[in-house]
Amino acid sequence: MALSSRMLIASMLVSFLLLQYLTEAADHQYEMMDVNGAPSPQAPTLDCGVACEGRCKLSSRPRLCKRACGSCCDKCNCVPPGTSGNYESCPCYFNLKTHNDTRKCP
């Protein structure tokens, strides 16, 4: 009797773990879909070093500019084109603030 109850408990535990695994896999599959049910494309990863090199090439303090730009690029995965302005192309980059509530990104 004890052996059969142990087998029952073990099989229920395995069933529960399998159900949990399948539920998480289905949730992950759902997250990878867009609103139409088609697979959503992965955003291409930006080379922040190259992007910030271009953004900071005219800066009077290029090392500081590249450090701040790199931090912002890592968070937002975008850098506005050109050496200044053009923030509308990357709102996340524009909206990052320092502790003093000033714009963080060059």
N, C-alpha and C positions, 0 to 999 in steps of 0.2 A: 504494500500500500504506500509506503513512504517513497519508494522508487518511482511509482507512477505519478505521485503528486509533485515530486521534484522535476520529472520530465514535463509535466503540464506547466509548471511555473517557468521552466527554461524555455519551452516553446512559446509561451506567451511573451516572455521578455524579448526573444528573438523577433517575434512578430511585431512587437511595439517598436523596436529599433529599426526594423525594415520600413515600417509605416512612417516613422519620423524622417528617415533618410529620403524616402520618396516624396514626402511633403515638402521638404527643403529643396529638393531638386526641381519640383514643379514651381515653387515660388521663385527660384532663381531664373528659370526659363521664362516666367511671366515678367520679371523685371527687365529682361533683355528684349522685350517686345515693345514696339511703339503703339500708338493709339489705334492703328489700323490692323494690328495683329502681325505685322511684318517684323522681322528682326531689325532692331535698331542698330544703325552703324556705329561703330566705336569711334570716338573722337580721336583724330590723329594726335599723337604726342608731339608737342612743340619742342624744338631744341632751344631751350631758354638761353643758353650761352651765346648762340649766334644771334638770336633775336635781340637780346640786351646789348650785345656789341654794337649792333646797328642803331639801337635806340639811344645809346650813350656816347656815340662817337664824337659829338660836338660839345659834350658836357665839360664844364670847367673842373669838375671833380669826378673823373671817369670811374675810379675804383668805388667810390661811394655810390655813384649812380648804378653801376653794374650790380653791386651787392643788393641794393634796394629793388632794382628791377628783377633780379633773379628770384628774390623772395616773393615778389608779387606774381611773377610768372609761374612759380611752383604752385601757388594757391589757385590761380585763375586759368592756367594753361593757355594764356594768350598775352600778347604784347601789342599795343597799338602801333600801327605803321608810322614811319617817320621818326624824327628826332624829338618832337614835342607835339602836344595836342593830340587830335584824332581819338579822343577818349570814347567817342560814341561807338567805335568798333569793338571796344572791350569794356563794358560797364563795370564788371567785377574789378578790373585793374583800377578804374577811376574811383570806385567806392571804398577801397581799402584805406583805413585811417590809422594813424599812430595813437599812442596814449594821450597825446595833446590835442587830439581831434583835428590834426592836419593831414593832408593827403600824404600817403606813404610812398606811392609809386611815382617815379619820374616820368 
